[in-house]
């Protein structure tokens, strides 16, 4: 062992440095790839309001909250236009929100997620999911809500404020 011969089980100091340098290089490369990954996308505004007329079910204001991740988008909705006559369990509301894109063509956001809704409370639904493209400008026009087989069809009576959802 005196003449520079080391045991096979003990790495030399140079090998440790090479291993550490390789690990650091791989970490830096991975961070660089993450920095170059495309952004998730952003929608503006993220929250809007609109009024709906739901016929015999009532009329009232709705709050829409949108988010985007690439071409996937979600909208959560709560409206005083429809109130639950009885307690509604989570996941019992099927909803379709129709939106117009740049004033023409319909885009549908659908879902069957909802929190538990106590009797007499406003209906909340979402996330409703849909597909968007960069530059889409979506404004709600109608809402269909199905609870326990009963369908409420709502029509927008105002424009969305502060304006349409514009997606990146």
SELO-489581 format. One record per residue: residue in three letters; z, y, x of N, C-alpha, C, O in turn. Coordinates in steps of 0.2 Angstrom, whole numbers, padded with zeros to 4 digits, always signed. Atoms other than C-alpha are relative to their C-alpha. Layout:
REM residues N
ALAZYXZYXZYXZYX/...
REM end
This chain:
REM residues 168
UNK+0000-0006+0004+0000+0000+0000+0000+0006+0004-0001+0012+0002/UNK+0000-0006-0004+0001+0012+0015-0006+0003+0001-0007+0009+0002/UNK+0006-0002-0002-0017+0014+0018-0004+0003-0006-0010+0002-0006/UNK+0004-0002+0005-0022+0022+0002-0002-0005-0006-0005-0003-0011/UNK+0001+0005+0005-0022+0006-0008+0005+0000-0005+0011+0000-0003/UNK-0005+0000+0005-0013+0007-0024-0001-0006-0005-0006-0009-0005/UNK+0000+0006+0005-0008-0006-0037-0005+0002-0006-0006+0008-0007/UNK+0005+0000+0005-0021-0009-0051+0004+0003-0006+0000+0006-0010/UNK-0003-0003+0006-0008-0004-0064+0002+0007+0000+0005+0010-0005/UNK-0002-0006+0000-0004+0013-0058-0006+0005+0001-0010+0004+0007/UNK+0006-0004+0000-0018+0026-0061+0001+0006+0006+0007+0008+0006/UNK-0001-0005-0005-0021+0039-0047+0000+0007-0003-0001+0007-0009/UNK-0001-0006+0003-0017+0057-0050-0007+0003-0002-0007+0007-0007/UNK+0007-0002+0002-0036+0061-0050-0003-0003-0007-0006+0001-0011/UNK+0002+0003+0006-0039+0049-0064+0004+0003-0006+0001+0004-0012/UNK-0004-0003+0006-0025+0057-0075-0003+0007-0001-0004+0009-0007/UNK+0003-0006+0001-0034+0074-0072-0006-0001-0004-0008+0003-0009/UNK+0007+0001+0004-0051+0067-0078+0002-0001-0007-0002+0001-0011/UNK-0002+0002+0007-0043+0059-0093+0002+0006-0004+0000+0007-0010/UNK-0002-0006+0004-0034+0075-0098-0006+0005-0001-0006+0008-0007/UNK+0006-0005+0001-0050+0086-0095-0004-0003-0005-0007+0001-0009/UNK+0005+0003+0005-0060+0074-0106+0003+0001-0007+0000+0003-0012/UNK-0003-0001+0007-0047+0075-0120+0000+0007-0002-0002+0009-0008/UNK+0000-0007+0001-0046+0094-0119-0008+0002-0002-0009+0006-0007/UNK+0007-0002+0002-0065+0095-0119-0002-0003-0007-0006+0001-0011/UNK+0002+0002+0006-0067+0084-0134+0004+0004-0006+0001+0005-0011/UNK-0003-0004+0004-0054+0094-0143-0003+0007-0001-0004+0009-0007/UNK+0003-0006+0000-0063+0110-0139-0007-0001-0004-0009+0003-0008/UNK+0007+0002+0003-0080+0102-0145+0001-0001-0008-0003+0002-0012/UNK-0001+0001+0008-0072+0097-0162+0002+0007-0003-0001+0008-0009/UNK-0002-0007+0002-0065+0115-0164-0006+0004-0001-0007+0007-0006/UNK+0006-0004+0000-0082+0122-0161-0005-0003-0006-0008+0001-0009/UNK+0003+0003+0006-0090+0110-0174+0003+0003-0006-0001+0005-0011/UNK-0004-0003+0006-0077+0116-0187-0002+0007-0001-0003+0009-0007/UNK+0002-0007+0001-0081+0134-0183-0007+0001-0002-0008+0006-0006/UNK+0007-0001+0002-0099+0131-0186-0002-0003-0007-0007-0002-0010/UNK+0001+0002+0007-0097+0122-0203-0001+0005-0005+0002+0010-0004/UNK+0001-0005+0005-0103+0131-0218+0006+0001-0004+0010-0003-0005/UNK-0006-0002+0004-0090+0141-0228+0000-0004-0007-0006-0006-0009/UNK-0001+0004+0007-0084+0133-0245-0004+0004-0005-0006+0002-0010/UNK+0003-0004+0005-0092+0148-0254+0005+0004-0004+0011+0002-0004/UNK-0005-0004+0003-0084+0161-0264-0004+0003-0007-0010+0004-0007/UNK+0002-0002+0006-0086+0167-0282+0004+0007-0001+0010+0007+0000/UNK-0003-0006+0002-0083+0185-0288-0002+0002-0007-0008+0001-0008/UNK-0007+0000-0001-0074+0189-0298+0003-0007-0001-0001-0011-0003/UNK-0003+0006+0001-0062+0175-0299+0003-0001-0007+0004-0007-0009/UNK-0003+0001+0007-0055+0179-0316-0003+0005-0004-0005+0011-0002/UNK+0003-0004+0005-0063+0186-0331+0003-0001-0007+0006-0006-0008/UNK-0003+0001+0007-0059+0189-0349-0007+0001-0005-0011+0004-0003/UNK+0005+0000+0005-0070+0187-0365+0003-0002-0007+0008-0005-0007/UNK-0002+0002+0007-0068+0186-0384-0004-0005-0003-0010-0005-0002/UNK+0003+0005+0003-0072+0171-0394+0001+0000-0007+0007+0002-0009/UNK-0001+0002+0007-0075+0168-0413-0001-0007-0001-0006-0010+0000/UNK+0000+0008+0001-0071+0150-0417+0000-0002-0007+0003-0007-0009/UNK+0000+0002+0007-0074+0151-0436+0007-0001-0003+0011+0004-0002/UNK-0006+0001+0003-0060+0144-0446+0006-0001+0004+0011-0001+0002/UNK-0006+0001-0004-0050+0140-0431+0003+0006+0003+0008+0006+0006/UNK-0003-0006-0002-0048+0158-0427-0004+0004+0005-0010+0002+0007/UNK+0004-0003-0005-0054+0171-0414+0005+0003+0004+0011+0004+0002/UNK-0005-0003-0005-0046+0179-0399-0003+0000+0007-0009-0001+0008/UNK+0002-0001-0007-0047+0183-0381+0001-0007+0004+0005-0011+0003/UNK+0000+0006-0005-0050+0170-0367+0000+0003+0007-0003+0007+0009/UNK+0000-0002-0007-0046+0171-0349-0003-0006+0004-0002-0012+0003/UNK+0004+0004-0004-0058+0162-0337+0002+0001+0007+0002+0006+0010/UNK-0002-0001-0007-0053+0158-0319-0005-0005+0004-0005-0011+0002/UNK+0005+0004-0004-0067+0152-0307+0001-0001+0007+0004+0003+0010/UNK+0000+0001-0007-0068+0144-0290-0006-0004+0002-0010-0007-0002/UNK+0006+0003-0003-0082+0137-0279+0002-0004+0006+0006-0001+0010/UNK+0000+0004-0006-0084+0124-0266-0007-0003+0002-0009-0008-0001/UNK+0007+0001-0001-0102+0124-0260-0003+0000-0007-0003+0006-0010/UNK+0003+0000+0006-0112+0119-0275+0004-0002-0006+0002-0002-0012/UNK-0005+0002+0005-0097+0113-0285+0004+0006-0002+0006+0009+0002/UNK-0005-0005+0003-0088+0125-0296+0004-0002-0006+0002-0007-0009/UNK-0004+0002+0006-0074+0124-0308+0002+0007-0004+0002+0012-0001/UNK-0003-0006+0004-0068+0136-0322+0006-0003-0004+0005-0008-0008/UNK-0006+0001+0004-0051+0135-0330+0000+0005-0006-0002+0011-0004/UNK+0001-0004+0005-0050+0142-0347+0007+0000-0005+0009-0006-0006/UNK-0005+0000+0005-0036+0148-0359-0002+0005-0005-0004+0010-0004/UNK+0002-0004+0005-0039+0155-0376+0005+0000-0006+0007-0005-0008/UNK-0004-0001+0006-0029+0162-0390-0004-0001-0007-0001-0001-0012/UNK+0004+0001+0006-0044+0159-0402+0001-0006-0003+0000-0007-0009/UNK-0002+0007+0003-0038+0141-0404+0007-0001+0002+0009-0001+0008/UNK-0007+0002-0001-0020+0136-0406+0001-0007-0002-0002-0009-0007/UNK-0001+0007+0001-0014+0119-0406+0005-0001-0006+0010+0002-0007/UNK-0005+0001+0006-0007+0114-0424+0005-0005+0001+0011-0005-0002/UNK-0005+0004-0002+0003+0100-0416+0000-0001+0008-0004+0002+0011/UNK+0000+0001-0008+0008+0095-0398-0006-0004+0002-0008-0009-0001/UNK+0006+0003-0003-0007+0090-0388+0002-0002+0007+0004+0002+0011/UNK-0002+0003-0006-0004+0078-0374-0005+0002+0006-0011+0004+0004/UNK+0005-0001-0006-0012+0081-0356-0006-0004+0000-0005-0010-0002/UNK+0007+0003+0000-0030+0076-0355-0003-0002-0006-0007-0007-0007/UNK+0002+0001+0006-0033+0076-0373-0005+0004-0003-0008+0003-0008/UNK+0005-0005+0002-0045+0091-0374-0006-0001+0003-0007-0001+0010/UNK+0007+0001-0003-0064+0088-0371-0003+0007-0001-0004+0009-0007/UNK+0003-0007+0001-0072+0105-0368-0007+0000+0004-0008-0003+0009/UNK+0006-0002-0003-0089+0112-0364-0001+0007-0001-0001+0010-0006/UNK+0001-0008+0000-0091+0130-0359-0008+0001+0002-0010-0001+0008/UNK+0007-0002-0002-0109+0136-0359-0001+0007+0002+0003+0012+0000/UNK+0001-0007-0003-0114+0151-0348-0008+0001+0001-0012-0004+0001/UNK+0007-0002-0002-0130+0160-0346-0001+0002+0007+0004+0005+0010/UNK+0001-0002-0007-0138+0162-0329-0005+0006+0000-0011+0005-0001/UNK+0004-0006+0000-0145+0180-0326-0003+0001-0007-0008+0004-0008/UNK+0002-0001+0007-0146+0181-0345-0005-0005-0003-0007-0004-0009/UNK+0004+0005+0003-0157+0166-0348+0002-0007+0003+0004-0007+0008/UNK-0002+0007-0002-0155+0147-0347+0007-0001+0000+0011+0003+0001/UNK-0007+0002+0001-0139+0138-0350+0002-0004+0005-0001-0009+0008/UNK-0004+0004-0004-0127+0131-0338+0006-0003-0003+0010+0001-0006/UNK-0005+0003+0003-0114+0119-0344+0006-0002+0005+0004-0005+0010/UNK-0006+0003-0004-0096+0116-0337+0004-0004-0005+0005-0002-0010/UNK-0004+0005+0004-0087+0101-0344+0006-0003+0003+0007-0003+0009/UNK-0006+0004-0002-0071+0092-0343+0005-0002-0005+0004+0000-0011/UNK-0005+0003+0004-0057+0083-0351+0007+0001+0003+0011-0004+0001/UNK-0007-0001-0003-0042+0090-0342+0003+0006-0003+0000+0011-0005/UNK-0004-0005+0003-0029+0100-0350+0008-0001+0002+0010-0007+0002/UNK-0007+0002+0000-0010+0102-0348+0003-0001-0007-0001-0001-0011/UNK-0003+0001+0007+0002+0097-0362+0000+0007-0003+0002+0012+0000/UNK+0000-0006+0003+0000+0110-0375+0005+0000-0006+0003-0004-0011/UNK-0005+0000+0006+0015+0113-0387-0003+0003-0006-0008+0007-0006/UNK+0003-0003+0007+0011+0116-0406+0001+0007+0000+0006+0010+0002/UNK+0000-0007+0000+0007+0134-0409-0002+0004+0006-0003+0010+0006/UNK+0001-0004-0007+0002+0138-0391-0008+0000+0000-0012-0004-0003/UNK+0007-0001-0002-0015+0144-0385-0003-0007+0003+0001-0010+0007/UNK+0003+0006-0003-0027+0130-0380-0002+0002+0007-0005+0007+0009/UNK+0002+0000-0007-0029+0128-0361-0004-0006+0002-0002-0011+0000/UNK+0004+0006-0002-0043+0117-0353-0003+0002+0007-0004+0007+0009/UNK+0003-0001-0007-0049+0114-0336+0004-0004+0005+0010-0005+0004/UNK+0006-0003-0002-0054+0112-0323-0006-0003-0004-0007-0009-0004/UNK+0006+0002+0002-0071+0112-0331-0005+0000+0006-0005+0005+0010/UNK+0004+0000-0006-0084+0107-0318-0007+0001-0002-0010-0001-0007/UNK+0007-0001+0000-0102+0112-0315-0003+0001+0007+0001+0001+0012/UNK+0003-0001-0006-0115+0114-0302-0003+0007+0000-0006+0009-0005/UNK+0002-0006-0001-0120+0131-0295-0005+0001+0006-0004-0004+0010/UNK+0004-0001-0006-0133+0138-0283+0002+0007+0002+0004+0011-0002/UNK-0001-0006-0002-0131+0153-0272-0004+0005-0004-0010+0005-0005/UNK+0003-0005+0004-0135+0169-0282+0001-0001-0007-0001+0004-0011/UNK-0001+0000+0007-0131+0162-0299+0005+0005-0002+0010+0006+0001/UNK-0004-0005+0003-0124+0175-0310+0002-0003-0007-0003-0002-0012/UNK-0002+0004+0006-0115+0166-0325+0005+0004-0004+0010+0006-0002/UNK-0004-0003+0005-0108+0173-0341+0001-0004-0006-0004-0007-0008/UNK-0002+0005+0005-0099+0163-0354-0004+0003-0007-0004+0009-0008/UNK+0004-0001+0006-0109+0162-0371+0004-0004-0006+0004-0001-0011/UNK-0003+0004+0006-0100+0148-0381+0005-0005+0003+0004-0007+0009/UNK-0005+0005-0002-0086+0135-0380+0000-0005-0006+0001-0003-0011/UNK-0001+0005+0005-0085+0119-0389+0007-0004+0003+0007-0006+0009/UNK-0007+0003-0002-0067+0111-0389+0001-0006-0005+0000-0005-0011/UNK-0001+0006+0004-0064+0093-0396+0007-0002+0001+0009-0004+0007/UNK-0007+0003-0001-0046+0088-0399+0001-0005-0006+0000-0003-0012/UNK-0001+0005+0005-0042+0072-0408-0006-0001-0005-0005-0002-0011/UNK+0006+0001+0004-0060+0071-0415-0002+0006-0004-0007+0006-0007/UNK+0002-0006+0003-0060+0088-0422-0003+0005+0005+0000+0007+0010/UNK+0004-0004-0004-0073+0100-0415+0001+0007-0002+0000+0009-0008/UNK+0000-0007+0001-0071+0119-0414-0005+0003+0005-0005+0002+0011/UNK+0005-0003-0004-0086+0128-0409+0001+0008+0000+0002+0011-0005/UNK-0001-0007-0001-0084+0146-0402-0006+0004+0002-0009+0001+0007/UNK+0005-0004-0003-0096+0160-0399+0003+0006+0003+0007+0009+0000/UNK-0003-0006-0003-0093+0174-0387-0002+0006-0005-0008+0007-0007/UNK+0001-0006+0003-0091+0191-0396+0000+0006+0004-0002+0012+0001/UNK+0000-0006-0005-0090+0202-0381-0003-0003+0006-0004-0009+0007/UNK+0002+0002-0006-0097+0202-0364+0006-0001+0005+0011+0001+0004/UNK-0005+0002-0004-0087+0195-0350+0002+0006+0004-0002+0009+0007/UNK-0003-0006-0004-0076+0208-0341+0004-0003+0006+0008-0007+0005/UNK+0004-0005-0002-0077+0213-0327-0007-0001+0000-0011+0004+0002/UNK+0007+0001+0000-0093+0205-0327-0001-0008+0001+0003-0012+0001/UNK+0001+0007-0001-0102+0188-0324+0003-0002+0007+0004+0001+0011/UNK-0002+0003-0006-0096+0176-0311-0007-0001+0005-0012-0004+0003/UNK+0006+0000-0004-0108+0178-0296+0002-0005+0006+0008-0004+0009/UNK-0002+0005-0005-0108+0163-0284-0004+0001+0007-0010+0003+0007/UNK+0003+0000-0007-0112+0162-0265-0004-0006+0001-0007-0006+0007/
REM end
